[in-house]
Amino acid sequence: MTKKKKIDVLLHKFVPQHILLTKEESQELLNKYKIDVNDLPQMFEKDPVAIAIGAIEGDIVKIVRDSNTTVRTVDYFRYVKKEKV
């Protein structure tokens, strides 16, 4: 029987930086754009990156991608939810 090697998905070159927002930062984001958490795109709790950063249902994750245009980075946000079975 072989042992499975654990891989850190956050170190892969195609996985952008993921930042788990605090409750205060999440509320500031929602207030700034005058939106509800359900208005954000979603990612599931079982997503490998969500697991790696410890995200749980209700958390908001900021994703920072490098850009090849005039801006240095582009920020995206995702709401973490449970997958329906």
N, C-alpha and C positions, 0 to 999 in steps of 0.2 A: 504494500500500500504506500503510495507516494503522498508526501505532504504538499498541500497547496501553498504556493508562495504568495504572500500578501503584497499587493501593489498599491502604492499611494497615488491615487488618481490625480491629486492636486499637483503632482510633479510632472505630469504629461505636458508636452509642449503645446498641445492643442486645447488644453483646458484653461480658460481664462481665470483670472483672480476672482474668487468668491468671498464676500465679506458678509458675515451674519450681523444684521443691524440690531442694536439694542431696542428695547421697547420705546424709549424716548426718541431715538432716531427714526424708528418706524412711524411714530405718530407725527413727527415733524414732516416726513415725506408725504404722508396722507393729507395733512393740513395744507402743505405747500401746493399740491396739485388738486386739492379739493376733491379727493376720490375716496372710495372705500377699498378696503383690502381686497375684496372680491373683484375689483376692476383691474387688478394687476394680473399679468400672465402667471401661470402656475407651474410649479415643479412638485414632484411627489416626494414624500418622506423617504421612499426607498431608492431615490436617485443616488448613484454612487457618491456624487459630490455632497449631497445633503447629509448622507451618512458620515462622510469624512469630516465635515465641519460641525456636526452635531445639531443640525437643524431639525426642528420638530414642527408639527402642525401649528399654524398661526404665525410662524416666523417669516420675516422678509429678508431676502438675500439680495445683496447688491453684487452685480457681476460687472467687472471692469475689463473691457476689451481694448487692446491696442488698436489704433486707427491709422490707416495709410493716407488719410486726407489732411486737411489743415488743422484739425483738432488732434490732440495727443491721445486721448482715450475717450471711449464712449461708455456710459453707464447704463445698465439695464437692471430691472428689479423683478424679482419673482416671489410669489407668495407660496409658502410650503403648505401642502395639504395631504391628507391621507388618500390613498388610492382606494376606490370603491372595488369591492371584491365581487 
